[in-house]
């Protein structure tokens, strides 16, 4: 007994392949257009007055940014404490001199 090829499945696969090819022809997403240097990171721990857990300061040397985070043991995740753009800070410091 000869079997017929599964024509409906072939048609569906061809349609899905065409849709996938059409979607991949689009341009890059807007978030991908921002050029940003690959980061070089350093971390150091410290303390904040009137704060029980220790704080970790993470510095991105390539993009001149610093973020401070601490571990929240109740919810088991990091909590952001602050962010600074060092390039902006340096520019404003140079203007006041």
N, CA, C and O atoms as a GROMACS GRO file, in nm:
protein
  388
    1UNK      N    1   0.084  -0.118   0.000
    1UNK     CA    2   0.000   0.000   0.000
    1UNK      C    3   0.089   0.124   0.000
    1UNK      O    4   0.176   0.139   0.085
    2UNK      N    5   0.066   0.212  -0.095
    2UNK     CA    6   0.143   0.335  -0.105
    2UNK      C    7   0.077   0.444  -0.023
    2UNK      O    8  -0.046   0.457  -0.020
    3UNK      N    9   0.161   0.522   0.043
    3UNK     CA   10   0.107   0.633   0.123
    3UNK      C   11   0.121   0.761   0.043
    3UNK      O   12   0.220   0.782  -0.026
    4UNK      N   13   0.020   0.845   0.054
    4UNK     CA   14   0.026   0.977  -0.009
    4UNK      C   15   0.112   1.067   0.077
    4UNK      O   16   0.110   1.055   0.199
    5UNK      N   17   0.190   1.159   0.016
    5UNK     CA   18   0.265   1.254   0.097
    5UNK      C   19   0.170   1.342   0.177
    5UNK      O   20   0.062   1.377   0.130
    6UNK      N   21   0.210   1.378   0.297
    6UNK     CA   22   0.123   1.460   0.382
    6UNK      C   23   0.118   1.605   0.332
    6UNK      O   24   0.185   1.693   0.386
    7UNK      N   25   0.040   1.630   0.229
    7UNK     CA   26   0.033   1.760   0.163
    7UNK      C   27  -0.004   1.873   0.259
    7UNK      O   28   0.061   1.978   0.255
    8UNK      N   29  -0.105   1.857   0.345
    8UNK     CA   30  -0.138   1.969   0.435
    8UNK      C   31  -0.021   2.008   0.526
    8UNK      O   32   0.000   2.126   0.553
    9UNK      N   33   0.055   1.910   0.573
    9UNK     CA   34   0.169   1.942   0.658
    9UNK      C   35   0.278   2.014   0.581
    9UNK      O   36   0.342   2.104   0.634
   10UNK      N   37   0.300   1.974   0.457
   10UNK     CA   38   0.399   2.043   0.374
   10UNK      C   39   0.359   2.188   0.348
   10UNK      O   40   0.443   2.277   0.349
   11UNK      N   41   0.231   2.210   0.324
   11UNK     CA   42   0.181   2.347   0.299
   11UNK      C   43   0.196   2.432   0.425
   11UNK      O   44   0.239   2.547   0.417
   12UNK      N   45   0.162   2.378   0.539
   12UNK     CA   46   0.174   2.452   0.666
   12UNK      C   47   0.320   2.484   0.695
   12UNK      O   48   0.352   2.596   0.735
   13UNK      N   49   0.410   2.386   0.676
   13UNK     CA   50   0.553   2.411   0.699
   13UNK      C   51   0.608   2.517   0.604
   13UNK      O   52   0.687   2.602   0.645
   14UNK      N   53   0.566   2.513   0.479
   14UNK     CA   54   0.612   2.614   0.382
   14UNK      C   55   0.561   2.753   0.422
   14UNK      O   56   0.635   2.851   0.412
   15UNK      N   57   0.437   2.762   0.469
   15UNK     CA   58   0.381   2.890   0.511
   15UNK      C   59   0.455   2.944   0.634
   15UNK      O   60   0.484   3.063   0.642
   16UNK      N   61   0.484   2.857   0.729
   16UNK     CA   62   0.557   2.899   0.849
   16UNK      C   63   0.699   2.943   0.815
   16UNK      O   64   0.750   3.040   0.871
   17UNK      N   65   0.763   2.872   0.723
   17UNK     CA   66   0.897   2.910   0.681
   17UNK      C   67   0.896   3.045   0.610
   17UNK      O   68   0.987   3.126   0.631
   18UNK      N   69   0.796   3.070   0.528
   18UNK     CA   70   0.784   3.199   0.460
   18UNK      C   71   0.759   3.311   0.561
   18UNK      O   72   0.815   3.419   0.548
   19UNK      N   73   0.675   3.286   0.661
   19UNK     CA   74   0.649   3.388   0.763
   19UNK      C   75   0.774   3.417   0.844
   19UNK      O   76   0.802   3.533   0.876
   20UNK      N   77   0.850   3.315   0.878
   20UNK     CA   78   0.975   3.334   0.953
   20UNK      C   79   1.076   3.413   0.871
   20UNK      O   80   1.144   3.502   0.924
   21UNK      N   81   1.088   3.382   0.743
   21UNK     CA   82   1.180   3.457   0.656
   21UNK      C   83   1.137   3.602   0.646
   21UNK      O   84   1.222   3.691   0.645
   22UNK      N   85   1.007   3.627   0.636
   22UNK     CA   86   0.957   3.764   0.626
   22UNK      C   87   0.985   3.843   0.754
   22UNK      O   88   1.022   3.960   0.748
   23UNK      N   89   0.968   3.780   0.870
   23UNK     CA   90   0.994   3.848   0.997
   23UNK      C   91   1.142   3.879   1.014
   23UNK      O   92   1.176   3.982   1.072
   24UNK      N   93   1.230   3.793   0.966
   24UNK     CA   94   1.374   3.816   0.980
   24UNK      C   95   1.427   3.923   0.886
   24UNK      O   96   1.539   3.969   0.903
   25UNK      N   97   1.349   3.963   0.787
   25UNK     CA   98   1.393   4.068   0.694
   25UNK      C   99   1.380   4.207   0.753
   25UNK      O  100   1.436   4.302   0.699
   26UNK      N  101   1.309   4.221   0.862
   26UNK     CA  102   1.291   4.351   0.926
   26UNK      C  103   1.423   4.404   0.980
   26UNK      O  104   1.519   4.328   0.999
   27UNK      N  105   1.428   4.533   1.005
   27UNK     CA  106   1.548   4.595   1.059
   27UNK      C  107   1.569   4.557   1.205
   27UNK      O  108   1.484   4.490   1.264
   28UNK      N  109   1.679   4.600   1.262
   28UNK     CA  110   1.705   4.569   1.403
   28UNK      C  111   1.606   4.642   1.494
   28UNK      O  112   1.551   4.746   1.459
   29UNK      N  113   1.587   4.585   1.608
   29UNK     CA  114   1.498   4.647   1.706
   29UNK      C  115   1.557   4.778   1.755
   29UNK      O  116   1.679   4.797   1.750
   30UNK      N  117   1.473   4.868   1.802
   30UNK     CA  118   1.519   5.000   1.845
   30UNK      C  119   1.621   4.994   1.958
   30UNK      O  120   1.714   5.074   1.962
   31UNK      N  121   1.606   4.900   2.048
   31UNK     CA  122   1.699   4.890   2.160
   31UNK      C  123   1.836   4.845   2.114
   31UNK      O  124   1.935   4.872   2.183
   32UNK      N  125   1.846   4.780   2.002
   32UNK     CA  126   1.973   4.731   1.953
   32UNK      C  127   2.051   4.837   1.878
   32UNK      O  128   2.168   4.815   1.846
   33UNK      N  129   1.990   4.951   1.847
   33UNK     CA  130   2.058   5.054   1.771
   33UNK      C  131   2.150   5.139   1.857
   33UNK      O  132   2.234   5.212   1.803
   34UNK      N  133   2.136   5.133   1.986
   34UNK     CA  134   2.220   5.212   2.075
   34UNK      C  135   2.358   5.146   2.083
   34UNK      O  136   2.370   5.029   2.119
   35UNK      N  137   2.460   5.222   2.048
   35UNK     CA  138   2.594   5.166   2.058
   35UNK      C  139   2.646   5.190   2.200
   35UNK      O  140   2.642   5.301   2.251
   36UNK      N  141   2.693   5.085   2.260
   36UNK     CA  142   2.742   5.090   2.397
   36UNK      C  143   2.865   5.002   2.406
   36UNK      O  144   2.866   4.888   2.358
   37UNK      N  145   2.966   5.055   2.467
   37UNK     CA  146   3.090   4.979   2.480
   37UNK      C  147   3.069   4.858   2.570
   37UNK      O  148   2.989   4.861   2.663
   38UNK      N  149   3.140   4.754   2.540
   38UNK     CA  150   3.136   4.634   2.624
   38UNK      C  151   3.197   4.669   2.760
   38UNK      O  152   3.304   4.730   2.766
   39UNK      N  153   3.131   4.632   2.867
   39UNK     CA  154   3.171   4.676   3.001
   39UNK      C  155   3.292   4.604   3.058
   39UNK      O  156   3.316   4.487   3.029
   40UNK      N  157   3.365   4.677   3.140
   40UNK     CA  158   3.472   4.620   3.224
   40UNK      C  159   3.432   4.653   3.367
   40UNK      O  160   3.426   4.770   3.405
   41UNK      N  161   3.404   4.550   3.444
   41UNK     CA  162   3.342   4.571   3.574
   41UNK      C  163   3.439   4.545   3.689
   41UNK      O  164   3.525   4.457   3.682
   42UNK      N  165   3.422   4.623   3.794
   42UNK     CA  166   3.491   4.603   3.921
   42UNK      C  167   3.387   4.610   4.031
   42UNK      O  168   3.290   4.686   4.022
   43UNK      N  169   3.407   4.531   4.136
   43UNK     CA  170   3.314   4.533   4.249
   43UNK      C  171   3.394   4.552   4.377
   43UNK      O  172   3.505   4.501   4.391
   44UNK      N  173   3.335   4.625   4.469
   44UNK     CA  174   3.394   4.641   4.602
   44UNK      C  175   3.279   4.651   4.701
   44UNK      O  176   3.174   4.708   4.671
   45UNK      N  177   3.299   4.595   4.818
   45UNK     CA  178   3.192   4.602   4.918
   45UNK      C  179   3.220   4.716   5.015
   45UNK      O  180   3.334   4.760   5.032
   46UNK      N  181   3.115   4.762   5.077
   46UNK     CA  182   3.128   4.869   5.174
   46UNK      C  183   3.007   4.873   5.264
   46UNK      O  184   2.921   4.785   5.260
   47UNK      N  185   3.001   4.974   5.345
   47UNK     CA  186   2.890   4.991   5.438
   47UNK      C  187   2.827   5.127   5.416
   47UNK      O  188   2.890   5.221   5.369
   48UNK      N  189   2.699   5.134   5.451
   48UNK     CA  190   2.625   5.260   5.448
   48UNK      C  191   2.577   5.286   5.590
   48UNK      O  192   2.531   5.195   5.658
   49UNK      N  193   2.590   5.409   5.634
   49UNK     CA  194   2.547   5.441   5.770
   49UNK      C  195   2.399   5.410   5.787
   49UNK      O  196   2.320   5.435   5.697
   50UNK      N  197   2.362   5.356   5.903
   50UNK     CA  198   2.225   5.320   5.939
   50UNK      C  199   2.164   5.215   5.846
   50UNK      O  200   2.043   5.213   5.826
   51UNK      N  201   2.247   5.130   5.789
   51UNK     CA  202   2.200   5.023   5.702
   51UNK      C  203   2.270   4.894   5.744
   51UNK      O  204   2.393   4.888   5.745
   52UNK      N  205   2.193   4.792   5.780
   52UNK     CA  206   2.252   4.670   5.834
   52UNK      C  207   2.328   4.587   5.731
   52UNK      O  208   2.444   4.554   5.754
   53UNK      N  209   2.267   4.551   5.616
   53UNK     CA  210   2.346   4.469   5.524
   53UNK      C  211   2.454   4.551   5.455
   53UNK      O  212   2.442   4.673   5.438
   54UNK      N  213   2.558   4.482   5.416
   54UNK     CA  214   2.666   4.550   5.345
   54UNK      C  215   2.622   4.582   5.203
   54UNK      O  216   2.527   4.523   5.150
   55UNK      N  217   2.691   4.677   5.142
   55UNK     CA  218   2.657   4.725   5.009
   55UNK      C  219   2.769   4.684   4.913
   55UNK      O  220   2.886   4.682   4.949
   56UNK      N  221   2.730   4.652   4.789
   56UNK     CA  222   2.827   4.622   4.684
   56UNK      C  223   2.821   4.736   4.583
   56UNK      O  224   2.714   4.768   4.530
   57UNK      N  225   2.936   4.796   4.555
   57UNK     CA  226   2.947   4.900   4.453
   57UNK      C  227   3.004   4.834   4.328
   57UNK      O  228   3.112   4.775   4.332
   58UNK      N  229   2.932   4.844   4.217
   58UNK     CA  230   2.975   4.786   4.090
   58UNK      C  231   3.007   4.900   3.995
   58UNK      O  232   2.922   4.985   3.967
   59UNK      N  233   3.131   4.902   3.946
   59UNK     CA  234   3.177   5.008   3.856
   59UNK      C  235   3.195   4.951   3.716
   59UNK      O  236   3.261   4.849   3.698
   60UNK      N  237   3.137   5.018   3.619
   60UNK     CA  238   3.159   4.986   3.478
   60UNK      C  239   3.261   5.086   3.425
   60UNK      O  240   3.228   5.201   3.398
   61UNK      N  241   3.385   5.041   3.412
   61UNK     CA  242   3.493   5.132   3.375
   61UNK      C  243   3.483   5.178   3.230
   61UNK      O  244   3.524   5.290   3.198
   62UNK      N  245   3.429   5.095   3.143
   62UNK     CA  246   3.419   5.133   3.002
   62UNK      C  247   3.315   5.240   2.977
   62UNK      O  248   3.336   5.330   2.896
   63UNK      N  249   3.203   5.233   3.047
   63UNK     CA  250   3.093   5.327   3.027
   63UNK      C  251   3.085   5.432   3.137
   63UNK      O  252   2.994   5.515   3.136
   64UNK      N  253   3.177   5.431   3.232
   64UNK     CA  254   3.188   5.531   3.339
   64UNK      C  255   3.060   5.541   3.421
   64UNK      O  256   3.000   5.648   3.435
   65UNK      N  257   3.018   5.426   3.475
   65UNK     CA  258   2.897   5.422   3.556
   65UNK      C  259   2.923   5.345   3.685
   65UNK      O  260   3.008   5.255   3.689
   66UNK      N  261   2.850   5.381   3.790
   66UNK     CA  262   2.858   5.311   3.918
   66UNK      C  263   2.716   5.284   3.967
   66UNK      O  264   2.628   5.370   3.956
   67UNK      N  265   2.695   5.164   4.019
   67UNK     CA  266   2.566   5.130   4.080
   67UNK      C  267   2.595   5.069   4.216
   67UNK      O  268   2.692   4.996   4.233
   68UNK      N  269   2.509   5.098   4.313
   68UNK     CA  270   2.521   5.042   4.447
   68UNK      C  271   2.400   4.952   4.472
   68UNK      O  272   2.286   4.993   4.450
   69UNK      N  273   2.427   4.828   4.516
   69UNK     CA  274   2.320   4.733   4.544
   69UNK      C  275   2.345   4.666   4.677
   69UNK      O  276   2.459   4.659   4.725
   70UNK      N  277   2.237   4.617   4.738
   70UNK     CA  278   2.250   4.537   4.860
   70UNK      C  279   2.158   4.416   4.848
   70UNK      O  280   2.058   4.420   4.775
   71UNK      N  281   2.191   4.311   4.918
   71UNK     CA  282   2.113   4.189   4.915
   71UNK      C  283   2.001   4.197   5.016
   71UNK      O  284   2.025   4.219   5.135
   72UNK      N  285   1.877   4.178   4.970
   72UNK     CA  286   1.760   4.176   5.058
   72UNK      C  287   1.729   4.030   5.088
   72UNK      O  288   1.678   3.958   5.002
   73UNK      N  289   1.759   3.986   5.209
   73UNK     CA  290   1.745   3.846   5.245
   73UNK      C  291   1.600   3.803   5.255
   73UNK      O  292   1.570   3.684   5.241
   74UNK      N  293   1.509   3.896   5.278
   74UNK     CA  294   1.367   3.860   5.289
   74UNK      C  295   1.311   3.810   5.155
   74UNK      O  296   1.239   3.711   5.151
   75UNK      N  297   1.346   3.879   5.046
   75UNK     CA  298   1.292   3.842   4.915
   75UNK      C  299   1.396   3.771   4.828
   75UNK      O  300   1.366   3.732   4.715
   76UNK      N  301   1.517   3.755   4.881
   76UNK     CA  302   1.625   3.683   4.812
   76UNK      C  303   1.660   3.745   4.677
   76UNK      O  304   1.668   3.675   4.576
   77UNK      N  305   1.680   3.876   4.676
   77UNK     CA  306   1.724   3.942   4.554
   77UNK      C  307   1.796   4.072   4.588
   77UNK      O  308   1.788   4.123   4.699
   78UNK      N  309   1.868   4.124   4.489
   78UNK     CA  310   1.939   4.249   4.508
   78UNK      C  311   1.843   4.367   4.501
   78UNK      O  312   1.747   4.366   4.425
   79UNK      N  313   1.870   4.468   4.582
   79UNK     CA  314   1.794   4.592   4.580
   79UNK      C  315   1.888   4.703   4.540
   79UNK      O  316   1.995   4.721   4.600
   80UNK      N  317   1.849   4.779   4.439
   80UNK     CA  318   1.931   4.890   4.394
   80UNK      C  319   1.924   5.007   4.490
   80UNK      O  320   1.815   5.046   4.534
   81UNK      N  321   2.038   5.063   4.524
   81UNK     CA  322   2.042   5.178   4.616
   81UNK      C  323   2.072   5.309   4.544
   81UNK      O  324   2.026   5.415   4.586
   82UNK      N  325   2.149   5.301   4.436
   82UNK     CA  326   2.182   5.424   4.368
   82UNK      C  327   2.261   5.400   4.240
   82UNK      O  328   2.321   5.294   4.222
   83UNK      N  329   2.260   5.499   4.154
   83UNK     CA  330   2.330   5.494   4.025
   83UNK      C  331   2.394   5.630   4.001
   83UNK      O  332   2.334   5.734   4.030
   84UNK      N  333   2.514   5.630   3.948
   84UNK     CA  334   2.582   5.754   3.911
   84UNK      C  335   2.649   5.736   3.776
   84UNK      O  336   2.709   5.632   3.749
   85UNK      N  337   2.638   5.838   3.692
   85UNK     CA  338   2.711   5.842   3.567
   85UNK      C  339   2.835   5.926   3.592
   85UNK      O  340   2.826   6.048   3.608
   86UNK      N  341   2.950   5.862   3.596
   86UNK     CA  342   3.074   5.931   3.633
   86UNK      C  343   3.117   6.033   3.529
   86UNK      O  344   3.180   6.133   3.563
   87UNK      N  345   3.085   6.010   3.402
   87UNK     CA  346   3.120   6.106   3.297
   87UNK      C  347   3.045   6.236   3.319
   87UNK      O  348   3.103   6.344   3.304
   88UNK      N  349   2.916   6.228   3.354
   88UNK     CA  350   2.838   6.350   3.382
   88UNK      C  351   2.890   6.420   3.507
   88UNK      O  352   2.899   6.543   3.511
   89UNK      N  353   2.923   6.341   3.609
   89UNK     CA  354   2.976   6.401   3.732
   89UNK      C  355   3.108   6.473   3.706
   89UNK      O  356   3.130   6.582   3.758
   90UNK      N  357   3.194   6.412   3.625
   90UNK     CA  358   3.322   6.474   3.594
   90UNK      C  359   3.303   6.602   3.514
   90UNK      O  360   3.373   6.701   3.537
   91UNK      N  361   3.209   6.601   3.419
   91UNK     CA  362   3.184   6.721   3.338
   91UNK      C  363   3.132   6.835   3.424
   91UNK      O  364   3.174   6.949   3.408
   92UNK      N  365   3.040   6.805   3.516
   92UNK     CA  366   2.988   6.911   3.602
   92UNK      C  367   3.094   6.960   3.700
   92UNK      O  368   3.095   7.077   3.737
   93UNK      N  369   3.182   6.870   3.743
   93UNK     CA  370   3.292   6.910   3.833
   93UNK      C  371   3.388   7.003   3.760
   93UNK      O  372   3.434   7.101   3.817
   94UNK      N  373   3.419   6.972   3.633
   94UNK     CA  374   3.511   7.054   3.556
   94UNK      C  375   3.455   7.193   3.532
   94UNK      O  376   3.531   7.289   3.524
   95UNK      N  377   3.324   7.206   3.519
   95UNK     CA  378   3.259   7.335   3.494
   95UNK      C  379   3.267   7.424   3.618
   95UNK      O  380   3.273   7.546   3.605
   96UNK      N  381   3.266   7.366   3.737
   96UNK     CA  382   3.267   7.446   3.859
   96UNK      C  383   3.407   7.490   3.898
   96UNK      O  384   3.421   7.574   3.987
   97UNK      N  385   3.509   7.436   3.836
   97UNK     CA  386   3.647   7.474   3.871
   97UNK      C  387   3.689   7.600   3.805
   97UNK      O  388   3.802   7.645   3.824
   0.00000   0.00000   0.00000
